[in-house]
Amino acid sequence: MRRFSSILIAFTLLMTTWAWTTEHHVSPSGKDSNPGTRSQPWRTIQHAADSVAPGDIVYIHTGTYTEDVIFNISGTAGAYITFSAAPGEKVTAKGLEFARSTAYLKLSKLTVQGFSVWGVFLRGSNHHISLSGLTIIGGEAGVRITWGYSGQPPEDGPVSDVILKNSFIQGSIYTAVDCTPGPCDRSIFRNLEITGAGGGQESWGADGLAVERGKDILVEDCYIHDNGGDGIDLNSRDFKGNVSGVVVRRNIVVRNHRTGIKLWAGGRIENNILWGQGHTPVSIGAYPSTYEVVNNTIAYNMWDEDFSVRNYAFVAAYPDGGTSSKVDLTLLNNIFAFNSGDALGGPTGLYLGEGVNLVSEGHNLFWSREDGEIQAEFVKGDPWFSRTEIADGTWAAATGQGTGETTADPLFVAGWQNVNLHLKANSPAIDAGTSENAPSVDCEGRQRPAGHGYDIGAYEYGASPKGPEIELNKTSLRFTGEEGKDNPAPNYFKVRNSGSKKLTYKTRSNKKWIKLKPKKGSSKGERDKIEVTVDISSLKAGKYRGTIKVKSKKACNSPQKVGVNLTIKKPEQLFLKRSKKSLLASSLYP
């Protein structure tokens, strides 16, 4: 009898911890009075959201669902509730909201479009939410986490343990992924493409990714580009500073009209590529904090005359009208090169405020402003250090740091405008870094070191991936046409496998006016030529941007992207330009 009772108790405990998984289906052809099976699906996502239990999976079938869905039912730690597009099917929803305190939910493989305010909204007190494989277009923000006034407590509580990954977010009016006012603790943002916030027009309120408050935040493997504000902006309202667990790594941050990466209250910035920002590419240390800035490549920022302003290439503890915050800074293995073009008044260097304490600084490469690569306000005497003074030991003598610095052209594969910041075979950055605090892989996930030592910058030259790897000879293309006239001439980029084995890839664009030929191919090392044409027949005068993705299931660095910039001019603009040239010619040659 005792044995039977023990078995019964054990079975009861098992049943209380083990949730049954039930599969449900939603289809535009269904009815909410149906049982929700594959053959008799429900009609609305909302009905499914109101009918599920922990552990359930809801498959949503092809269609456009114009409802504003609110998720009110939570899963459990061992039994998440999942809402996903059915395998191989395309689903568009209008708006998705997680009600206050809902938790242990997953959303996967959905398009969210047609909303006016927030596409995916976590109201507050939510936790353990997974958002994966989403495409979110338009609205005021693609993803909003918490709500309330900036710098104030959140109206419905903080949010924690959120992961947003493998998603594409485009064209929000304001910040695309916005945690205001927060806090948003233990949040992961992984493998995201975020673009077009603010319509690509300069604005402080149109960042790619912004978290006002929160600790243990990870931003990795993201492509954040062409936003009107900052690319990544973290902890702007953590006024006390010294926030723990903030890591920004292996991101490509390109052509954001304000700052590229801005950390206000501490963190580690590692293996990032930053080029084309309109303002200072990296800004840190507004509040007392500790930073590690290691193996980043920061080059060709503040070059585009359409939106750029000449500023420092790197800023730490700038006083901004007050006092310089106390900042402990580790600065190793970074490339600072070609920042700010001649058209904007000439190149610029680094600014290190009076409050900066250099914990460890060295093995950086400087090649921007010859007469002032570093402005260090914490040293006694003249704060400016030229390239020569870095090379001859003056900088090291003044700071007790500066071991192994390099002052030479880094020899990138390509400069402005078709920027490619991989290193050429004869780059002085190769093997010139230090192992101190260096990551074990580079920006593309390849092992460090590859040669006799660690390379300076985000890319490790010659590192061999275990499988195929996508290599592009260009990362941006430009076209110029005339409204109502023929399409511009085709342009090209090349794809090759720079890794091992065989690369099989596909190409696709996110704009209908971008045409690609061929759309798929393979390479064992040879270069494949991809023709790119733009169809301007239905486009008005203006500036347009698009993205081409080259994807491979087995490539370690998939996807790779090529930006497409199209300018269509009005006929009279071209006429006036030609007329001015004609007048000039006539004055020179009577």
C-alpha angles and dihedrals in degrees: 000000000000090000091052091049091051091051091048092050092048091049091049092051091048093051092050092055100036115075120203114237115228123187118219132183135211125193137164087239093055135091128230088227089063121096092250097245127142092262094039106033130180119254104224136045089220092060089051091049090053094047105047132103132202112296095023124135121210117199113200116204130217115300147083114274111198096189126112102234123209119194108213102160122079131210124216135250092266097033117046119187110235130203113187142158109258111261111286094002131117119230128182121194128184103219137346124202130184107213120228113295097004112144146171096044133140130203118190141179098355132138115221114198141139096051122129103207121016123000099198114017128188101194099197146287087046122141140175096028120158121199114183138165095007128156111202121183131186133335128108090294131002094214124015120188115192123346138226140084120330112265093011131102113280115263095232102024137272127303128225143175097031124155122194112182147155092017140133119220120182145168106010118164092228133010110343100214107024130181101182123186094354146143096204104176125188094013125162124201109185136172096351130155110209119178146150100031109165090017087284089291120132112269136144088218098056105075125157096229125002132174114180096194136005146103132232095033120165123193112179143157094006131146107214114176148150097017122149094233134027122330097223122006118178134180100357091154099041088104096173090060128202094100112178131223101021112147128173112183145158094006128145107219113185140170098348107160096229129026121341101213121007121181114178104181111027141297148128122284110194138168096351128152115216125179138142099028116154095224137016105337095214126024123175142162109044087145131033106287152130124253140186113196108182137166099351126148111218111177145137094021122151094027105116106091092201094073111357130113123192110252141138119305092225130011129196124178097348108183094224094196095323136054126315111258121237106261128178105206134192109190115179140152097000129144117220107181142149094359114169118011129240092254089066096049104282139295125318137207139205128306117209112182130223091262095058119116111191105220091178128350128170150094091060123141118227122193110142116083114022097197096042119019092153133029106192112181093184095068124089115252125002109014094201121095122188127210089259092052091053091050097045096050100256091119092048092049092051096048108022086236134081102098115167098003118169124213105186142099105284090217101227120195091248137000135203125003101011092040118194113167098190112121125254118234092259097046115139088221092071113106089351098110133089130247090224109117090342119149118246092235135036132238091286095046096258120143123267131247105035099169135019092313146358117294123234113245136026098298123069109212116229096007108151120225117216092239140009120328130197116235121185124192091210135033098189139032130196130207131182124193143161123248112256094010136100122300117271118261115278121266129204146212130184132230126202139164108249092175135061133289119014126323117215113184146169130211126213138163132215094222128068092218091063112086123193131197121216104019096197140020148145137239138192091185103309120114118250117206116225116198116214122195130174124216108214097169094109098032128101126219112290144080122299133185131197141164133230117204125203107200135186128174093217103036113108092219100042128173109042120183139215118196118221118207117190125185119189114191129201114248092244091056090058091043092053091048091051091045092055090051090049092050091049091050092049091052092050096044110035 
